[in-house]
Amino acid sequence: MSELHPATRGFEAASVYERGRPDYPAAAVARIVERLELRPGRTVLDLAAGTGKLTRLLVPSGANVIAVEPLREMRTELELHVPGVLTLAGTAERIPLTDGYVDAVTVASAFHWFDVESALREIRRVLAPGGGLAMIWNARDERNPFQRALSEIIGPLRGDTPQRTLRDWRVLLAESELFERPERLLFEHEQLVDEDGLVARVLSVSFVGTLPRGARAGVEERVRALARAAEQPIRLTYMTELYVGFAS
């Protein structure tokens, strides 16, 4: 299995990730189902599936859903919340499926962790001719004052952790020569949390989760103070970015 970035150790607290991370907006999921033609008789791979935040939303399409996730802790949580879905250990750079096995691939809040060129080649390998790829992220909307306040706490801790914003994902698909007809779509989304939910949201961030215990406790204290001063429930706003492309 490919070596993972050290910051991914922060995801080993999978129950915190499950509690803290938002789901995905229904309109975005509907667009994925429509564009990738997910239906009975079709197979979709949810790659780097984590605790199954997107996986569970694909199941109602009727498609056969396969989840691939490198971290054992995440797979355990996924199997708890999305029973019946085949869950495999693997990475984007080494997908444990044969050539042309799936009709579609989805990646939720994870592509920025991959060795991008290697992952695109591997995704193209497992896709049937004409198959589609959808990449989706919930981006914290920093036009919202509360999200900006969170960023003041979280931002200085990032270090060299991979970021979604460092690549133009639509251009990346277009220039890869592996995918064509790339599109980018935006959806508004909202997550309602209480104080403990907000703490879980922050601790689910990879580079926060890997902090030494004392430093992590200091972050939690600041987040709790922010939560107690806020109107309840706390509304966390997001802009959900969806990118879709098709195997050329």
TORDRENLUM-207344 format. One record per residue (C-alpha): residue in three letters; x, y, z. Coordinates in steps of 0.25 Angstrom, whole numbers, padded with zeros to 4 digits, always signed. Example, Ala and Ser with C-alpha at 12.3 -4.5 7.8 and 13.67 -1.06 7.14 Angstrom:
// residues 2
Ala+0049-0018+0031Ser+0055-0004+0029
END
This chain:
// residues 248
Met+0000+0000+0000Ser+0005+0014-0003Glu+0011+0022+0008Leu+0001+0032+0014His+0004+0046+0018Pro+0008+0047+0033Ala-0004+0056+0036Thr-0014+0045+0032Arg-0011+0039+0046Gly-0021+0050+0051Phe-0032+0042+0044Glu-0029+0030+0053Ala-0039+0036+0063Ala-0050+0031+0053Ser-0062+0033+0062Val-0058+0048+0064Tyr-0058+0049+0049Glu-0071+0043+0048Arg-0077+0052+0058Gly-0071+0065+0054Arg-0071+0065+0039Pro-0083+0069+0031Asp-0090+0061+0020Tyr-0092+0066+0006Pro-0104+0074+0000Ala-0115+0066-0006Ala-0114+0074-0019Ala-0099+0071-0020Val-0102+0056-0018Ala-0114+0056-0028Arg-0104+0063-0038Ile-0094+0052-0036Val-0105+0041-0038Glu-0110+0047-0050Arg-0096+0050-0057Leu-0090+0037-0053Glu-0103+0030-0057Leu-0103+0022-0044Arg-0115+0012-0044Pro-0117-0003-0042Gly-0107-0011-0051Arg-0096+0000-0050Thr-0084-0001-0040Val-0078+0011-0033Leu-0065+0012-0025Asp-0065+0022-0014Leu-0050+0024-0012Ala-0043+0028+0001Ala-0057+0026+0006Gly-0054+0030+0021Thr-0065+0027+0030Gly-0075+0026+0018Lys-0080+0041+0019Leu-0083+0040+0004Thr-0083+0025+0002Arg-0097+0024+0010Leu-0103+0035+0001Leu-0099+0027-0012Val-0106+0014-0007Pro-0121+0019-0010Ser-0117+0020-0025Gly-0118+0005-0026Ala-0104+0004-0031Asn-0094-0006-0026Val-0085+0002-0017Ile-0071-0002-0013Ala-0063+0006-0003Val-0048+0006-0003Glu-0041+0013+0009Pro-0026+0011+0014Leu-0029+0014+0029Arg-0034+0002+0037Glu-0040+0011+0048Met-0048+0018+0037Arg-0052+0005+0030Thr-0058+0000+0044Glu-0066+0012+0045Leu-0071+0011+0031Glu-0075-0003+0033Leu-0083+0001+0045His-0091+0012+0038Val-0092+0007+0024Pro-0094-0008+0026Gly-0095-0017+0014Val-0085-0009+0005Leu-0073-0016+0001Thr-0061-0009+0008Leu-0047-0012+0004Ala-0033-0007+0008Gly-0026+0001-0002Thr-0021+0014-0007Ala-0024+0023-0019Glu-0010+0020-0025Arg-0012+0005-0023Ile-0027+0001-0025Pro-0030-0013-0022Leu-0039-0015-0034Thr-0037-0021-0048Asp-0036-0012-0060Gly-0050-0006-0065Tyr-0057-0012-0052Val-0066+0000-0049Asp-0075+0010-0056Ala-0072+0022-0047Val-0062+0027-0037Thr-0065+0037-0026Val-0055+0044-0016Ala-0061+0052-0005Ser-0052+0062+0002Ala-0039+0054-0001Phe-0033+0056-0014His-0023+0066-0009Trp-0017+0055-0001Phe-0013+0047-0013Asp-0001+0046-0022Val-0010+0053-0033Glu-0004+0048-0046Ser-0003+0034-0041Ala-0017+0034-0035Leu-0023+0039-0048Arg-0016+0028-0056Glu-0021+0017-0046Ile-0035+0023-0046Arg-0035+0022-0061Arg-0030+0008-0061Val-0042+0003-0052Leu-0052+0011-0060Ala-0060+0004-0071Pro-0060+0012-0085Gly-0067+0025-0083Gly-0068+0024-0068Gly-0069+0036-0059Leu-0061+0042-0048Ala-0067+0052-0038Met-0059+0059-0027Ile-0066+0067-0016Trp-0061+0075-0005Asn-0069+0083+0006Ala-0061+0096+0007Arg-0063+0104+0019Asp-0069+0117+0015Glu-0061+0128+0021Arg-0070+0139+0017Asn-0077+0135+0030Pro-0071+0142+0042Phe-0072+0129+0051Gln-0064+0121+0040Arg-0054+0132+0040Ala-0052+0132+0055Leu-0050+0117+0054Ser-0039+0119+0043Glu-0032+0128+0053Ile-0031+0116+0062Ile-0028+0105+0052Gly-0020+0112+0041Pro-0007+0115+0048Leu-0006+0100+0051Arg-0007+0095+0037Gly+0008+0093+0033Asp+0011+0086+0020Thr-0002+0078+0021Pro-0008+0076+0007Gln-0019+0087+0003Arg-0031+0086-0007Thr-0028+0100-0011Leu-0014+0097-0017Arg-0020+0091-0030Asp-0030+0095-0040Trp-0037+0082-0041Arg-0045+0085-0054Val-0032+0089-0061Leu-0025+0077-0055Leu-0035+0067-0061Ala-0035+0075-0075Glu-0020+0074-0076Ser-0018+0060-0071Glu-0022+0055-0085Leu-0029+0043-0077Phe-0042+0051-0075Glu-0051+0060-0083Arg-0063+0069-0082Pro-0059+0074-0068Glu-0069+0082-0061Arg-0069+0090-0047Leu-0082+0092-0039Leu-0084+0099-0026Phe-0095+0097-0016Glu-0098+0104-0003His-0098+0095+0010Glu-0100+0096+0025Gln-0096+0088+0037Leu-0103+0090+0050Val-0095+0087+0062Asp-0095+0089+0077Glu-0083+0091+0086Asp-0078+0077+0086Gly-0081+0076+0071Leu-0072+0088+0068Val-0061+0082+0076Ala-0062+0069+0068Arg-0062+0077+0055Val-0049+0084+0059Leu-0042+0071+0065Ser-0046+0064+0052Val-0036+0073+0044Ser-0024+0064+0041Phe-0013+0074+0046Val-0021+0077+0059Gly-0023+0062+0062Thr-0008+0060+0061Leu-0005+0071+0071Pro+0001+0067+0085Arg-0009+0065+0095Gly-0006+0078+0102Ala-0007+0086+0090Arg-0020+0079+0085Ala-0026+0082+0099Gly-0022+0097+0097Val-0029+0097+0083Glu-0042+0090+0089Glu-0042+0101+0100Arg-0042+0112+0090Val-0053+0105+0082Arg-0062+0103+0094Ala-0061+0118+0097Leu-0064+0122+0083Ala-0076+0112+0084Arg-0081+0117+0097Ala-0082+0132+0092Ala-0090+0128+0079Glu-0104+0126+0076Gln-0109+0112+0078Pro-0110+0103+0070Ile-0097+0108+0063Arg-0098+0109+0047Leu-0086+0105+0040Thr-0087+0109+0025Tyr-0080+0103+0014Met-0078+0104-0001Thr-0078+0090-0007Glu-0070+0088-0019Leu-0073+0077-0029Tyr-0064+0073-0041Val-0068+0063-0051Gly-0060+0057-0063Phe-0062+0045-0072Ala-0051+0035-0077Ser-0046+0039-0090
END
